[in-house]
Amino acid sequence: MDRSTNGLVIGGTTLRSRLFLGTGRYPSPVVMRQALAASGAHVVTFAIRRVNLDGVAEDTVLQHFSDRELVYLPNTSGAADADEAVRIARLARAAGLGDWVKVEISAHPRSLLPDPLETLRATERLAAEGFVVLPYTSDDPMLCKRLEEAGAAAVMPGGSPIGTGLGILNPYNLGWIAEEARVPVIVDAGLGSAADAAQAMELGADGILVNTPVARARDPVAMAEAMRLAIEAGRLSRLAGRIPKKRYATASSEPEGRLFAAAEPRSGNAPAGASRGGAR
Amino acid sequence: MRNIRECKLYVVSGEQYHPGRGLLEVMEAAIRGGADIVQLRDKEAPKRELLRKAEALRELTRRLGALFIVNDHPDIALAAEADGVHLGQEDLPVEAARRMLGPDRIVGVSTHALPQAVAAERAGADYIGVGPVYPTGTKPERAAVTLSYVSEAARAVRIPFFAIGGIQPGNAEDVLAAGARRLCAVSAIVGSPDPEEAARRLRGYIERWEFESPSGMPASGGVRLIVNGREGVTNAGTLLELAAEYRLADRRVVAERNGEVVPRAGWSEVPVREDDRIEFVHFVGGG
């Protein structure tokens, strides 16, 4: 049994991987394809944009994936409120590639942090229209609960603002979200490296979504693989159950049979170097 | 890997045009600007050095998704795993290169007159160069063939042809007007202080010309509307005809009229009216 992927079902689909991969900002389509293969991702994200009417040679990113069996997760980036997000979601669905949508409503140009109220409104409306809704949301446990009640198929709290690579700024909140959620928790946004991905999984996330940390890595294909391995490692570590953190050391071996007597604790007044009488 | 038919802008190396700047730096800039096929041309370097350059360019083009062609030397092309070789009229014949490279690699040929173009096509070349269209410092000894050969090639040649020789942003439109759909540049790109911008400008001309060529040009007079946020005028009666004007009818795009999605099956029935707001959208990379 593959414990690292076992059991992640979203919108009725059993996913092969807990890694969701974004498709933006790669050095080239070739690298993107190779990174996708290395990541093992089953869900890939996209944005919806106007066709450039002047550059007809430009083509949709989809042509690079037509040979793969994937779940397409278009986002509503560029929407500033629920109305715009709903419009973008409907356009995405009309492309005929499924009914998943990542609600992404950023009202602040520099932080790109999600607008919680509009995100909740859009989630409600789109769930009612039959979409499989995965809202990108603030890492607030109560808000994630509300989104779940509004019909979200999964919640996607951010680790830190999109593209910053700052990692998980509030592991405490994220742990709460994972503990309380009845829908899968996919940590989205802000992760910078494999360590962050592993941390998210250890905190109890069901998966992660990354784009920039892979696409802008010096070697995107290697980073895609690192993310895949980190998710497996973090997931297994979570399932294995970490030891509690303690203040004092515990030796790995039993004390019985040791060759020499245990050292006495030194007095707090005499620094180690001073009592040795000057090593230099 | 790309298909040669998809390629539109061909850049040939010429290190003499960028003293002080590295081959890879300049070629990478050209690719980022829109060159989709790259040729290593170096008549001076000993073979061992040529191979090193070819291997470095292979790595670069593989990373950036461009085709990579080696000038003159099928052995170097094979050793460096290039996508193909480019031959002059005095180099190996196409058939000999084909035997060495096999059916899957690309063989291209420089041609300077229509009979050479026809012969290359018959011999199994994958593409030809047509030129030099204008006098060029890269080949000072060769007389320009002028735009008339471009027009002849456009009528008679079925494999892709790249117009080459003295082509730069100032004359690109003339070459495209003569019938070329693909351009090749050397000094105009690699000799530019900003090769990326030079490539982008040439690429822009190619794409604009495709867009404005007779089958793709929205006609004037008729209904005024807003398409993708831009005011336009159309003679189209339906959404399908409007999409066709923008050459979008057979592409994977989704349409919205006045805020409502129009499923593709309905495009031929949905009318376009004065002051309509139409959006044509597609999927792009995103997270």
Interface residues (C-beta under 8 A of the other chain):
Chain A: G22 T23 G24 R25 Y26 P27 S28 P29 V30 V31 M32 T45 F46 A47 I48 R49 R50 V51 L53 D54 G55 V56 A57 E58 D59 T60 V61 L62 Q63 Y72 P74 N75 S77 R87 R90 L91 A92 R93 A94 A95 L97 I162 D188 A189 L209 V210 N211 T212
Chain B: M1 K8 R62 R63 L64 G65 G204 I206 E207 R208 E210 F211 G216 V227 N228 G229 R230 Y246 R247 L248 R251 R252 V253 V254 E256 G259 V261 P263 R264 E279 F280 V281 H282 F283 V284 G285 G286 G287
